[in-house]
């Protein structure tokens, strides 16, 4: 066996791709591969499964956002169809997302429903522009602690927004938006608690969690909501329903209509549209990356953003609101055996079919049941394992995570992302200064050296003759700014080789985003049967990798590149080395 060396410039593809290649929807790619009846059947099953999950979620998210349940269904149907039709991800499912509840409800409160629809329309144009300008790669420069922090903060806000419906409280006036004002208002309304609403919400949560344990493949959310609606109708429970609050849902889509496009209104909603664009781009690409990790496929970021833009424009024309890629529904699509984007298009058509056939029955759905659904969603949104890993990673990541989390809750989501990014950059500069002082023998940019100054053994031509092993040498800091490009190159390399050695000898610093990229690479390599060896990592980098779960048996460690190649040449020795590689079960964090 032998090895080849790879660098970002030599392996990254797509730099010279034509416009048509970069923006060809994945649907076209799948059809070119050959699409038969068998593929359609698997996509139909996956699409129906996702639609069953999306139905209660779309209505619940819409109600929590200050919109109507019908608008949630319009968003899922129109937006979801366009995302799959035009998108750059093979498995992405678009629709209303819980992450937008905070921004959407604030926009409705400030600008009304017309303002929300206009902001969604403008956001769609901006997302398409970002995609056509090929700026999708830069969206991935968000540090890992920032994404974990704002997601957890959004989850807390979503849960707080559902307390009123969970308990069936009656407030004397409108429910305050800010958390510090909301908590006292809810506390003062506790005497108005409705036992029936509390029982429905607790029952909904119990059914969802119970089915997840004993029947994980059953549509727990839909079953729970259906049982709650049945109980409410049979026993005439005194709880608010979609029918009593909104008058039910229509059975057809409304006619498309352009929102009001006056200059004054556009200027007023522009900040909201910018916030929708930023969050929509981040959420969509995160969801596409999750799908890539589950399937081994790769999405086209800029094509995906253009599709998200078209979906938001389409949603606004039909009276819907913000569309984005949804991680939970996309993951459900993959697990259900989807073959390609047709499943997402069918999921949208199934939602329309539900509206046409079962619209009268939706009037009996209690709002407490939908609140229970969102309570479970908010709990699932908090990446508890990632939070624990970041708390073990050191004070810097904890500071970025905490600042982003607290600003999301108490200030503003956009402000939280900007401040978190700034703190992450300052932390990077601080760590770089430390690395420069300590590891003066590891320059950030390699210099030319005379052959006499570089002691070398005899050249072994066998190392470059066989492509079964590839060696990827990283030189310089592996931080959030480089993680996206390095991660994409590593992902491409492992597609065509049996073994991959990542040489960290020239890396003075690794942050949590880089470590998270390596953890994802290790999982995918292990699943594909590709042997992964990390060579030359200094003790601090090795500790960071272990803390983030980059450990045996998925990964073997070697002190030098030569040792790594020796491991791969001698399977028995490699197995023994892997079995004795150090672990981080004690949870010791870097000092």
PyMOL commands that set and color helices and strands:
alter all, ss='L'
color gray80, all
select helices_A, chain A and resi 8-11+19-22+26-33+37-64+69-86+98-132+136-139+144-167+179-188+190-192+195-214+220-235+242-246+263-295+301-317+327-335+342-362+367-381+384-393+395-410+413-438+451-453+461-464+480-495+512-528+539-547+561-569+571-579
alter helices_A, ss='H'
color red, helices_A
select strands_A, chain A and resi 3-6+94-95+324-325+469-475+499-506+531-535+555-558
alter strands_A, ss='S'
color yellow, strands_A
deselect
rebuild
show_as cartoon
